[in-house]
Amino acid sequence: MVRLYIQIASSTDADFSPRKTASEEDVQAYAKKILQPYSIEWERVEWYSVYPIGQGISDNYTLDHRVFLGGDACHTHSPKAGQGMNTAFLDAQNLAWKINLVERGFADRSLLHTYEFERKDVAETLLSFDNKYAKLFSQKPPSASAVAAASESTPAVQESHGDNQFVQVFKEGCEFTSGYGVKYQPSVITWSPQHPVQSPVVQPEGSKLRPGRLMINADVTRVVDANVVHLEQEVPMNGSFRIFVFAGKLDLTKGALRDLEQGLRKRSSFYATYERQDVKTVSHHEKHNPHSHFFTFCIIFANKRPEVEISRDVPGLLAQYRDHVYADNLWSRRVPDAHASAHAKMDLDQDRGGVIVVRPDGYIAFVTSLIEGTGTVDALNGYFGSFCTKKIGQDSAHL
Ligand SMILES: Cc1cc2nc3c(=O)[nH]c(=O)nc-3n(C[C@H](O)[C@H](O)[C@H](O)COP(=O)(O)OP(=O)(O)OC[C@H]3O[C@@H](n4cnc5c(N)ncnc54)[C@H](O)[C@@H]3O)c2cc1C
């Protein structure tokens, strides 16, 4: 099946009407004309429609944070960038995990306020990109060579089209059209220097990991079965925060991992506060959420797989995530000199590691160093404490 977009009216036409309509035969005639000197015939038409490229965005995505709008109901634009369905899906996904956390009693209701805040901003960025993009298509069709140059990486070809507006806009939009361009603005769930949690361990110096962006893809070896896996896909979209503990070299971070585990055990920690009530009877098959539906852990060592012995190297509680223990031992062309490519891609110290909290929708929320003492767990308590329903990380909770 082939999909054709046929322009039947242009704003430069003398008799321009954005509501101009056309029969199936009219549209086919336009297509034939456009494709000359080539020809086109149809065996059958599955579906056709005529519509104006219309941009719109609703003032609000919600009524009192009880009724929510998503998808085409609150934003429309041209189909040129292929983003309408993607954006509608991501609206739904963004709202779903937030409603889930609120309904389960993990997150404060105010978490729902971040839905409109995050998703309206994305739609506005999309509309502004689409505006530029659709204009380019409507004004003058790009030449075949310009389209080729836009996706070509040869410097000579790029140079010859360097000042071509179509090429420039296409390239600017690549991140967006590939789905990696979404960037959530700082809020209580997306750390920034204005976030309530301020600590020297948060967002370690030199880290280029950007809270609000999707976690970077990385392949690692799962220790229990030696399978090479995509780390970012290891935890399904099950509503849980994913806490990726990049544990560096296991002989260097032994103390830090032990202190993290000890800190999690404290009754006032986010971990203990949101432990499942049925924790003692959870089946060992439940590999993603043995302790809580609020979060899950993955532990990645910058070691070769045979060097990692889960029962010896992963302390106590964390060892229960044995299906989520990995060796970062695969070469990557993106970081060819790294001895631990996943650590390097995340901009974390390959020997000392760090901790990345990823939201249930896959976006980076919070990054901290992995250090000995209570600094790491304090930072995690602070992060979860800033939007969850109970007070955590307070010593008084022991009383
Ligand atoms: C020609 C064309 C090409 C496109 N190409 C792309 C593309 O390549 N990539 C892309 O990402 N997007 C594309 N889109 C956009 C994409 O299809 C939409 O953005 C997306 O479907 C929006 O999803 P939605 O769930 O918000 O709305 P919809 O998919 O419109 O779903 C709304 C549903 O609600 C139903 N409904 C309406 N009123 C009622 C009612 N009163 N009671 C019960 N049900 C009701 C409708 O029947 C419909 O099933 C294209 C759109 C068009 C028109």
The ligand as an SDF file (V2000), in Angstrom:
LIG
                    3D

 53 58  0  0  0  0  0  0  0  0999 V2000
   -4.2280   11.8150    6.4170 C   0  0  0  0  0  0  0  0  0  0  0  0
   -3.5900   11.7410    7.7650 C   0  0  0  0  0  0  0  0  0  0  0  0
   -2.3150   11.2410    7.8720 C   0  0  0  0  0  0  0  0  0  0  0  0
   -1.7030   11.1440    9.1200 C   0  0  0  0  0  0  0  0  0  0  0  0
   -0.4280   10.6370    9.2270 N   0  0  0  0  0  0  0  0  0  0  0  0
    0.1550   10.5170   10.4160 C   0  0  0  0  0  0  0  0  0  0  0  0
    1.4720    9.9430   10.5400 C   0  0  0  0  0  0  0  0  0  0  0  0
    2.0990    9.5530    9.5730 O   0  0  0  0  0  0  0  0  0  0  0  0
    2.0160    9.8390   11.7730 N   0  0  0  0  0  0  0  0  0  0  0  0
    1.3550   10.2670   12.8790 C   0  0  0  0  0  0  0  0  0  0  0  0
    1.8980   10.1540   13.9870 O   0  0  0  0  0  0  0  0  0  0  0  0
    0.1110   10.8100   12.8010 N   0  0  0  0  0  0  0  0  0  0  0  0
   -0.4980   10.9500   11.6110 C   0  0  0  0  0  0  0  0  0  0  0  0
   -1.7530   11.4960   11.5150 N   0  0  0  0  0  0  0  0  0  0  0  0
   -2.4170   12.0110   12.7250 C   0  0  0  0  0  0  0  0  0  0  0  0
   -2.9820   10.9210   13.6050 C   0  0  0  0  0  0  0  0  0  0  0  0
   -3.8100   10.0570   12.8700 O   0  0  0  0  0  0  0  0  0  0  0  0
   -3.7750   11.5550   14.7450 C   0  0  0  0  0  0  0  0  0  0  0  0
   -3.0020   12.5870   15.3140 O   0  0  0  0  0  0  0  0  0  0  0  0
   -4.1140   10.5490   15.8160 C   0  0  0  0  0  0  0  0  0  0  0  0
   -4.9140    9.5300   15.2680 O   0  0  0  0  0  0  0  0  0  0  0  0
   -4.8360   11.2210   16.9790 C   0  0  0  0  0  0  0  0  0  0  0  0
   -5.2330   10.2380   17.9000 O   0  0  0  0  0  0  0  0  0  0  0  0
   -6.4190   10.5210   18.9140 P   0  0  0  0  0  0  0  0  0  0  0  0
   -6.5390    9.2670   19.7220 O   0  0  0  0  0  0  0  0  0  0  0  0
   -6.1630   11.7930   19.6290 O   0  0  0  0  0  0  0  0  0  0  0  0
   -7.7100   10.7680   18.0270 O   0  0  0  0  0  0  0  0  0  0  0  0
   -8.4300    9.7860   17.0180 P   0  0  0  0  0  0  0  0  0  0  0  0
   -7.4890    8.7770   16.4340 O   0  0  0  0  0  0  0  0  0  0  0  0
   -9.1770   10.6790   16.0790 O   0  0  0  0  0  0  0  0  0  0  0  0
   -9.4190    8.9820   17.9470 O   0  0  0  0  0  0  0  0  0  0  0  0
  -10.6090    9.5730   18.4290 C   0  0  0  0  0  0  0  0  0  0  0  0
  -11.6700    8.4840   18.4390 C   0  0  0  0  0  0  0  0  0  0  0  0
  -12.8110    8.9700   19.1210 O   0  0  0  0  0  0  0  0  0  0  0  0
  -13.9680    8.5830   18.3990 C   0  0  0  0  0  0  0  0  0  0  0  0
  -15.0430    9.5050   18.7380 N   0  0  0  0  0  0  0  0  0  0  0  0
  -15.2030   10.7850   18.3510 C   0  0  0  0  0  0  0  0  0  0  0  0
  -16.3230   11.2910   18.8870 N   0  0  0  0  0  0  0  0  0  0  0  0
  -16.8680   10.3260   19.6430 C   0  0  0  0  0  0  0  0  0  0  0  0
  -18.0290   10.2590   20.4620 C   0  0  0  0  0  0  0  0  0  0  0  0
  -18.8360   11.3000   20.6240 N   0  0  0  0  0  0  0  0  0  0  0  0
  -18.2750    9.0960   21.0960 N   0  0  0  0  0  0  0  0  0  0  0  0
  -17.4300    8.0290   20.9840 C   0  0  0  0  0  0  0  0  0  0  0  0
  -16.3380    8.0480   20.2100 N   0  0  0  0  0  0  0  0  0  0  0  0
  -16.0510    9.1810   19.5590 C   0  0  0  0  0  0  0  0  0  0  0  0
  -13.5480    8.6530   16.9400 C   0  0  0  0  0  0  0  0  0  0  0  0
  -14.3710    7.8560   16.1390 O   0  0  0  0  0  0  0  0  0  0  0  0
  -12.1310    8.1000   17.0260 C   0  0  0  0  0  0  0  0  0  0  0  0
  -12.0840    6.6990   16.9150 O   0  0  0  0  0  0  0  0  0  0  0  0
   -2.3950   11.5970   10.2810 C   0  0  0  0  0  0  0  0  0  0  0  0
   -3.6970   12.1120   10.1570 C   0  0  0  0  0  0  0  0  0  0  0  0
   -4.2830   12.1840    8.9080 C   0  0  0  0  0  0  0  0  0  0  0  0
   -5.6940   12.7210    8.8090 C   0  0  0  0  0  0  0  0  0  0  0  0
  1  2  1  0
  2  3  1  0
  2 52  2  0
  3  4  2  0
  4  5  1  0
  4 50  1  0
  5  6  2  0
  6  7  1  0
  6 13  1  0
  7  8  2  0
  7  9  1  0
  9 10  1  0
 10 11  2  0
 10 12  1  0
 12 13  2  0
 13 14  1  0
 14 15  1  0
 14 50  1  0
 15 16  1  0
 16 17  1  0
 16 18  1  0
 18 19  1  0
 18 20  1  0
 20 21  1  0
 20 22  1  0
 22 23  1  0
 23 24  1  0
 24 25  2  0
 24 26  1  0
 24 27  1  0
 27 28  1  0
 28 29  2  0
 28 30  1  0
 28 31  1  0
 31 32  1  0
 32 33  1  0
 33 34  1  0
 33 48  1  0
 34 35  1  0
 35 36  1  0
 35 46  1  0
 36 37  1  0
 36 45  1  0
 37 38  2  0
 38 39  1  0
 39 40  1  0
 39 45  2  0
 40 41  1  0
 40 42  2  0
 42 43  1  0
 43 44  2  0
 44 45  1  0
 46 47  1  0
 46 48  1  0
 48 49  1  0
 50 51  2  0
 51 52  1  0
 52 53  1  0
M  END
$$$$
